[in-house]
Amino acid sequence: MKENNILTVHLFQIIRAKQGETVVLPCQSINLDGFVLVWKQANRVLSAGTLVVRKDPRISLRPDYSLELSDITPDDQGVYKCEIELGGKAISVQHTVSS
């Protein structure tokens, strides 16, 4: 099992957005080799692989697995995590959306 080159490195980002704007949270992945990439907001799963689990038309995935949030509202503020479980250990990239 290859353990390197699963996620490209994105430093923790604080993304400031005004109500109604669109933001993109980067999480470019390479070499997934059967692993499932999951986006979470707090402990709530937003997407798994290419499937958007949260039924909100404002949430979409880009081809590089970055998460796009459109028409931002105050409820969208918080911590978002892009995560892959590898050998029982989570590898993740985390971003915070704030106003």
C-alpha positions in Angstrom: 0.0 0.0 0.0 1.4 3.4 -1.0 1.2 5.9 1.8 2.8 8.9 0.1 1.3 11.3 -2.5 -2.3 10.8 -1.2 -3.1 14.5 -0.5 -1.3 17.5 -1.9 -0.3 19.8 0.9 -2.5 22.8 1.6 -1.8 24.8 4.7 -4.6 25.4 7.1 -6.5 28.4 5.7 -8.9 30.9 7.2 -11.3 31.8 4.3 -13.2 35.0 4.9 -16.5 35.3 3.0 -19.4 37.7 3.0 -23.0 36.5 2.9 -23.9 35.5 -0.7 -20.4 34.9 -1.9 -18.9 31.6 -3.2 -15.8 30.0 -1.7 -13.7 27.1 -2.7 -11.9 25.0 -0.1 -8.9 23.2 -1.7 -8.2 19.6 -1.2 -6.5 18.3 -4.2 -5.9 14.6 -4.1 -3.7 12.4 -6.2 -3.2 8.6 -6.2 -6.3 7.7 -4.2 -5.9 4.0 -5.1 -9.3 3.0 -3.8 -9.4 5.3 -0.8 -12.4 7.5 -0.2 -12.0 11.2 0.4 -14.5 12.7 2.8 -15.4 16.3 3.5 -16.8 17.1 6.9 -18.1 20.3 8.6 -17.6 19.7 12.3 -18.6 16.0 12.6 -21.2 16.2 9.8 -20.3 14.4 6.6 -20.8 16.6 3.5 -19.4 14.3 0.9 -17.8 10.8 0.4 -15.8 10.2 -2.8 -17.7 12.0 -5.6 -21.1 11.7 -3.8 -22.4 14.9 -2.0 -24.2 13.4 1.0 -25.6 16.6 2.4 -28.6 17.5 0.3 -27.9 21.2 -0.1 -27.7 22.6 -3.7 -25.2 25.2 -2.6 -22.6 22.5 -1.9 -20.6 20.9 -4.8 -17.4 19.1 -5.5 -14.9 20.1 -8.1 -13.0 17.5 -10.2 -9.9 18.0 -7.9 -12.1 17.2 -4.8 -12.1 20.9 -3.7 -15.4 21.8 -1.9 -17.4 24.7 -3.3 -19.9 26.5 -1.2 -22.1 29.0 -2.9 -24.4 31.7 -1.6 -22.7 31.6 1.9 -24.8 32.2 4.9 -23.8 32.7 8.6 -24.6 29.0 9.2 -21.7 28.0 6.8 -19.1 29.4 9.2 -16.9 26.9 10.9 -14.2 24.3 10.4 -14.2 22.1 7.3 -12.0 19.0 7.0 -11.0 17.0 3.9 -10.0 13.6 5.1 -8.8 10.2 4.0 -8.3 7.2 6.3 -5.1 5.4 5.7 -4.2 2.3 7.7 -6.5 3.4 10.6 -5.0 6.9 10.7 -6.8 10.0 9.3 -4.8 12.2 6.9 -6.6 15.6 6.7 -6.6 19.1 5.5 -8.6 21.7 7.5 -10.0 25.1 6.6 -12.1 27.6 8.5 -14.8 29.7 6.9 -15.6 33.0 8.7 -17.2 36.3 7.9 
